[in-house]
Amino acid sequence: MPSSIREFVMNHPLFCHHNHHYNFAGFDKERDHYDYHSLLGYAWADLVTAAGARPPKDMDDPARVTAFWSQIKTTGYGRAVTLGCRELFNLEYSPENFPRITQALQSLIKGKSAAQVYEYCDRQKANTRWVLNDPGIHGNDPAECQAGTYPDYYRFAWRMDHLFSLLDRGPIEVLQRATDISITSLDRLIQAVNANITRMKTGAPFAAIKIGMAYLRDLTVADPTRHEAEAAFNQIVSRDNAREPTQENGGPVSSRQARPLGDYLFHRLMERADDEDIPVQIHTGYLTGNWRALNHTKASYLLPIFEKYRRLRFDLMHASWPWTSELGAIAKHYPNVYPDLCWAWAMNPAESERALSEWLDGVPHNKIFGYGADTGLPWCDVGYAMQARIGIARVLEQKIEAGYFSPQTAEEVAAAVMLHNGERFLSLQS
């Protein structure tokens, strides 16, 4: 029996609700190039921020890390790197140790298959029971995530964000190649989208639909008529074929002209998910990198969608930071909304603790998803998982100390938000 809730949390398996890991072939392709940079993950964005509005000119990546690591090691991104490096190699992540870290990382993977590396990082070090992986944004090839291309505890999300921000034929042609369907009309476009999803469902361990359109457009979705969508489709196809000059936003049509088609396709996708009880993950809140339009990513923009599709289960990702309180209120009010802390622990650990504590006071704990690494390489999960465990443990310790939770209740909550809620959401069994 664990002696404390902290010990319980630090040893309990996790459900990773979001990752972008390479398949085994993709991992092996870059095997010789993994070095100390490969541990940084999202910390690259903080390096850019630390350099300020007028960064030093002609500074290459190694120089940037050396120059600004000391300024970012205190952020959530930086602390995740530090935690992972200590756990994996018993080394501090610092410029003087970069050669040793590269050597240790290469030693870790030398002589091991990609499957063995994933097993060591995911299972042994991060103690992850399941991983829900997002393989890409341009449609999905089930051959790249079928049995044997990833560990058997990975499940996959279908994603094609450019459908909701169509400005030219590019995404249509990608979908056309993926499905062998000649997309000459709106009906054929919808047929191709459904065919692509069906291929993913039947050819890989499929689990969810992922919507990451916040990187391309705002989250407000109107409900256009078929006629409006068809007019936008015809305009895109005809103007693209005519090779007319592009508009100021870079496509044959403007985003305003194309919007009815993107919104129409969004609704058709929701209907498919609703009919087949497919969970939908939606990126809300903070965006990776720098200089992006954060003001259009609030979860509250989606309220009409939650209202319209009441039977459809929505996983709202990244705690919708910095609007975490707003997401808590939405999850409390709408039975079909599940708040998700994936990636949030790395973005801002203190805010994530506050969000989890607040959500536990307002939202039934069987609705809360406590963790998702959201990384590209398996060893990055180690630090991100530790960061999440530390935060979850601190929150539950505070609930016990305040007299709100008994130790037994705290363990029940920890097991739910760390693992069992995700298993129930995707109908998986340990």
MARBA-700036 format. One record per residue (C-alpha): residue in three letters; x, z, y. Coordinates in steps of 0.5 Angstrom, whole numbers, plus 500, padded with zeros to 3 digits. Example, Ala and Ser with C-alpha at 12.3 -4.5 7.8 and 13.67 -1.06 7.14 Angstrom:
<vonus>
ala525516491;ser527514498;
</vonus>
This chain:
<vonus>
met500500500;pro503498507;ser505504511;ser503501517;ile498495520;arg505492523;glu508492516;phe501489513;val501483518;met509482518;asn508481510;his501477510;pro501470509;leu499465514;phe494459515;cys497454519;his492451523;his496445526;asn503442525;his506435526;his511435520;tyr514429518;asn513427511;phe519427506;ala521420507;gly521421515;phe524428514;asp530425510;lys531419515;glu533424520;arg537428515;asp544427518;his542428525;tyr539435525;asp543440529;tyr542446534;his538441538;ser533441532;leu531448533;leu529448540;gly522445539;tyr517445545;ala523449549;trp525442551;ala520442557;asp522449559;leu529446560;val526441565;thr522446568;ala528450569;ala532445572;gly527444578;ala525439583;arg531436584;pro535436577;pro542435576;lys544427576;asp546424570;met546430565;asp545429558;asp541433553;pro547438551;ala549439558;arg542441560;val541446554;thr548449556;ala546449563;phe539452563;trp539456556;ser540463559;gln534461564;ile529459559;lys531464553;thr526469556;thr520465555;gly515464549;tyr518458547;gly525460548;arg524467544;ala521463538;val528459538;thr531466538;leu527469533;gly528463528;cys535462529;arg536470527;glu531469521;leu534463518;phe542464520;asn543471523;leu546468529;glu544468536;tyr542462539;ser547461545;pro552455547;glu558459544;asn554459537;phe552452537;pro557449533;arg556454528;ile548453528;thr549446527;gln553447521;ala548453518;leu543448519;gln546442515;ser548447510;leu541450509;ile539442507;lys545440504;gly543439496;lys536440497;ser530435497;ala525435503;ala520438498;gln525444497;val527445505;tyr519445506;glu518450501;tyr524455503;cys522454511;asp514454510;arg513459504;gln519463503;lys521464511;ala514463515;asn510465509;thr505460510;arg499459505;trp496453508;val498447513;leu493443517;asn498437519;asp496432524;pro500426522;gly499421528;ile495419534;his495411532;gly490411526;asn492414519;asp495411513;pro493415507;ala499412503;glu504416508;cys500423506;gln498422499;ala500427493;gly508427493;thr509425500;tyr508432503;pro507439499;asp501440495;tyr499446500;tyr498441506;arg492438508;phe491433514;ala487431520;trp485424522;arg486422529;met486416534;asp486418541;his486411544;leu479410542;phe477414547;ser481411553;leu481404551;leu484399557;asp486393553;arg486391545;gly492395543;pro488400539;ile483395537;glu489391534;val492397531;leu485399527;gln484392525;arg491392522;ala490398518;thr483396516;asp483389515;ile477388519;ser476383524;ile474387530;thr470381534;ser464386536;leu462393538;asp459394531;arg465391527;leu469396531;ile465402529;gln465399522;ala473399522;val473406525;asn469409519;ala473405514;asn479408517;ile476415516;thr474413509;arg481411507;met484417509;lys478421506;thr479418499;gly487417499;ala489423502;pro488431502;phe483430508;ala480436512;ala478435519;ile478430525;lys483431530;ile481430538;gly487430542;met484425548;ala486431553;tyr493427553;leu489421556;arg483423559;asp479429561;leu474432556;thr468430560;val464426555;ala457422558;asp452419553;pro452412555;thr447407552;arg449402547;his449396552;glu454400556;ala459400551;glu458393549;ala459391556;ala465395556;phe468392549;asn466385551;gln470386558;ile476389555;val476383549;ser475377554;arg479379560;asp485381555;asn485375551;ala485371558;arg491375560;glu489376567;pro493381571;thr492388570;gln489393574;glu492399578;asn492403572;gly495399567;gly490395563;pro485389563;val480393565;ser480400569;ser479407566;arg472407570;gln470400567;ala472402560;arg469409560;pro462408557;leu466405550;gly470411549;asp465416550;tyr460412546;leu465412540;phe466419541;his459420539;arg459416533;leu465420531;met461426532;glu455423528;arg460421522;ala463428522;asp456432523;asp453427517;glu459429512;asp460436515;ile467434517;pro470440522;val473437528;gln479440532;ile479439539;his485440544;thr484444550;gly488447555;tyr495446556;leu499440555;thr506439552;gly511437556;asn511436564;trp507433570;arg501432566;ala494433569;leu492440566;asn486441571;his482436566;thr483440559;lys478446560;ala474447554;ser467448558;tyr467441560;leu465440552;leu459444553;pro454439552;ile457436546;phe457443543;glu449443545;lys448437542;tyr452437535;arg449444533;arg451444526;leu458441527;arg464446527;phe469445533;asp476448532;leu478449539;met485449539;his491452543;ala486458546;ser485453551;trp490457555;pro490458561;trp482459560;thr483463554;ser477468557;glu473462558;leu474460551;gly472467548;ala465467552;ile464460549;ala466462542;lys461468543;his455464545;tyr456458541;pro456459533;asn459452532;val465454536;tyr471457533;pro477459538;asp484458535;leu491461537;cys495455534;trp501454539;ala499459544;trp504464541;ala509460543;met507458550;asn505465552;pro506471548;ala503476553;glu497472554;ser496470547;glu496478546;arg491479551;ala486473549;leu486476542;ser485483544;glu479480548;trp476476543;leu476481538;asp472485543;gly467479544;val467475538;pro466476531;his473476528;asn471471522;lys470466528;ile478467530;phe484463528;gly490466529;tyr496462528;gly498455528;ala506453529;asp504446532;thr512444530;gly515437528;leu520440523;pro519446518;trp525451520;cys521451527;asp515454524;val520460522;gly520463529;tyr513461531;ala510465525;met514471527;gln512471534;ala505470532;arg506476527;ile509480532;gly503479537;ile497480532;ala501487530;arg501489537;val494488538;leu491491532;glu496497533;gln493498540;lys486497537;ile488503532;glu491507537;ala485507542;gly480509536;tyr476502536;phe479500529;ser481504523;pro487502519;gln482499514;thr478495519;ala485493522;glu487490515;glu481487514;val481483521;ala488481520;ala487478513;ala481474516;val485471523;met491470519;leu489467513;his482467510;asn478464516;gly482458515;glu480458508;arg473459509;phe473454515;leu476448510;ser473451503;leu480452500;gln482457495;ser488461495;
</vonus>
